[in-house]
């Protein structure tokens, strides 16, 4: 056997990896994750510069975002914002379509995650699960949404209709006699409105993560729990 063969015979390829010893690496582990629902009831008022509402066409939430996620003891605080936009038919003779918006509506939600500690990293996301609107039952918008039904017994009071006409029919009402017609067999009176309520349900999911040093090689094994 020549000199080259002798060197190869002493070279143990199977033990090359173990000769370097255990290696230390950083592993990102999830401490915990949880989700919560955020229910919001928002009162919307149409500005005076815009016409009143005859009928609401649609209400939706857009530009939903998370601004920051803070970790405290056993809890995550998630802050965000969104915009509300309502499309409606205006209470004008030609019934133009208008929109009213609420921008940068802020919300905050706390989510309990056992094991969370200050200094840990956290992440969160949010989705809109539900959006709906409601209006005063005496308004035209209510009639268009729910039908020409009484919202309570007071709507059937003939004298009550006269009070509504006196209080709510002004010079801008071109159809005054139609709105306050007492000859309607159902005796219903519906007026325009500038206010409505929007219900929004958000689902927020958050998770907390932490780094841990672990050793690979030798007899070390991967940890099953993050370092507290």
C-alpha positions in Angstrom: 0.0 0.0 0.0 1.5 3.3 -1.0 1.6 6.6 1.0 -1.7 7.8 -0.5 -3.6 4.7 0.4 -2.2 4.8 4.0 -3.6 8.3 4.5 -7.0 7.3 3.3 -7.1 4.3 5.5 -6.7 6.5 8.6 -9.5 8.9 7.5 -12.7 8.0 9.2 -15.6 9.8 7.4 -18.2 8.4 9.8 -16.9 10.3 12.8 -16.2 13.7 11.1 -19.6 15.2 12.2 -19.2 14.1 15.8 -15.7 15.4 16.2 -16.9 19.0 16.1 -19.1 18.5 19.2 -22.6 19.9 20.0 -23.9 23.0 18.2 -25.9 25.8 19.8 -28.7 27.4 17.7 -31.5 29.9 18.3 -35.1 28.5 17.9 -38.2 30.6 17.7 -41.0 29.0 19.7 -44.7 29.9 20.1 -45.5 30.6 23.7 -49.2 30.7 23.1 -52.0 31.8 20.9 -55.6 32.9 21.4 -58.4 34.8 19.7 -61.2 37.2 20.8 -64.2 38.9 19.3 -64.6 42.6 19.5 -68.2 43.9 19.3 -68.6 47.6 18.5 -71.8 49.6 18.3 -71.1 52.9 16.5 -73.5 55.9 16.2 -73.2 57.7 12.9 -74.5 61.2 12.3 -74.7 62.7 8.8 -73.0 66.1 8.7 -75.2 69.2 8.1 -73.4 69.9 4.8 -74.9 66.6 3.4 -78.5 65.9 2.8 -80.6 63.7 5.1 -81.2 60.0 4.5 -84.1 58.6 2.6 -82.8 55.1 2.2 -79.6 53.4 3.2 -78.2 51.3 0.3 -75.2 49.7 2.0 -72.9 50.0 5.0 -69.4 48.4 5.0 -66.1 48.5 6.9 -62.8 49.0 5.0 -59.1 49.6 5.6 -59.0 47.4 8.7 -55.5 47.4 10.2 -53.5 46.7 13.4 -51.4 49.6 14.6 -49.5 47.9 17.4 -49.3 44.7 19.5 -48.0 45.0 23.1 -47.1 42.1 25.4 -47.7 42.3 29.2 -48.0 39.7 31.9 -50.1 36.8 30.5 -51.8 39.1 28.1 -51.5 40.8 24.7 -53.0 44.3 23.9 -53.9 44.7 20.3 -54.7 48.2 18.9 -56.1 49.0 15.5 -58.5 51.1 13.4 -60.8 50.9 10.4 -63.2 53.1 8.4 -66.9 52.9 8.0 -68.7 54.0 4.8 -72.4 54.2 4.2 -74.0 54.7 0.8 -77.5 56.2 0.9 -80.2 57.8 -1.2 -80.6 61.4 -0.2 -83.9 62.9 0.9 -84.1 65.2 -2.1 -86.6 65.4 -5.1 -84.1 63.9 -7.5 -82.9 61.3 -4.9 -79.1 61.5 -5.6 -76.8 58.9 -4.0 -74.5 60.2 -1.3 -71.9 58.7 1.1 -71.0 59.3 4.7 -67.7 58.1 6.2 -66.1 57.7 9.6 -62.3 57.6 9.2 -59.7 56.2 11.6 -62.2 54.6 14.1 -59.9 53.2 16.7 -60.3 50.0 18.7 -58.4 48.1 21.4 -58.7 44.5 22.5 -56.9 42.5 25.2 -56.3 38.8 24.7 -55.2 36.5 27.5 -52.2 34.3 26.7 -50.8 32.4 29.7 -47.0 32.5 29.7 -46.7 35.9 27.9 -44.1 38.2 29.3 -42.9 41.7 28.6 -40.1 41.6 26.0 -41.5 38.7 24.0 -42.4 39.1 20.4 -46.1 39.1 19.4 -48.1 39.0 16.2 -51.8 39.6 15.5 -54.3 39.7 12.6 -57.9 40.8 12.4 -60.9 40.1 10.2 -64.4 41.6 10.0 -66.9 38.9 10.8 -70.1 40.9 10.8 -71.5 44.4 9.8 -75.0 45.6 10.0 -76.9 48.8 10.6 -80.1 49.9 12.4 -82.2 53.1 12.2 -85.0 54.7 14.1 -88.2 52.8 13.4 -90.1 56.0 12.4 -87.7 56.7 9.6 -88.0 56.0 5.9 -84.8 54.1 6.0 -86.4 51.7 8.5 -89.3 51.2 6.2 -87.0 50.4 3.2 -85.1 47.9 5.3 -87.8 46.1 7.3 -90.9 46.9 5.3 -93.8 49.1 6.2 -94.4 47.6 9.6 -95.1 49.3 12.9 -92.1 49.2 15.3 -94.3 49.7 18.4 -97.9 50.5 19.3 -97.3 54.2 19.3 -97.1 54.2 15.5 -100.8 53.4 15.3 -101.8 56.5 17.3 -103.5 58.9 14.9 -102.7 61.9 17.1 -99.1 60.8 17.3 -98.8 61.3 13.5 -99.9 64.9 13.8 -97.2 65.5 16.4 -94.6 64.0 14.0 -95.8 66.2 11.2 -95.5 69.3 13.4 -92.0 68.5 14.6 -90.3 66.9 11.6 -91.9 68.1 8.4 -90.1 71.4 7.4 -89.9 73.7 4.4 -87.4 71.3 2.8 -90.1 68.6 2.6 -91.5 68.8 -0.9 -93.9 65.9 -0.3 -95.3 67.3 3.0 -98.9 66.3 2.2 -97.9 62.8 1.2 -95.7 62.3 4.3 -98.5 63.5 6.6 -101.4 62.0 4.8 -103.9 60.8 7.4 -105.9 58.9 4.8 -103.3 56.1 4.6 -105.2 53.0 5.5 -102.2 51.8 7.7 -101.8 55.3 9.3 -98.0 55.0 9.0 -95.7 58.1 9.1 -92.0 57.8 8.2 -89.6 60.8 8.3 -86.1 61.3 7.0 -83.2 60.8 9.3 -79.6 61.9 9.8 -78.6 59.2 12.3 -78.1 55.5 12.3 -76.2 52.8 14.2 -73.6 50.4 12.9 -72.7 47.1 14.5 -69.3 45.7 13.7 -67.9 42.4 15.0 -64.1 41.8 14.6 -62.1 38.6 15.2 -58.6 39.2 16.5 -56.1 36.4 16.6 -52.8 36.9 18.5 -49.7 34.8 19.3 -46.7 35.3 21.4 -43.2 34.0 20.5 -39.9 33.7 22.3 -36.3 32.7 21.3 -34.5 29.9 23.0 -31.0 28.6 22.7 -30.8 24.8 22.2 -28.0 22.4 21.4 -28.0 19.8 18.7 -25.7 16.9 18.5 -24.5 14.7 21.3 -27.2 13.7 23.7 -29.1 17.1 23.6 -32.7 17.2 22.4 -35.0 19.9 21.2 -37.0 21.5 24.1 -40.7 21.1 24.2 -41.4 24.3 26.1 -39.9 27.8 25.6 -37.6 29.2 28.3 -39.6 31.2 30.8 
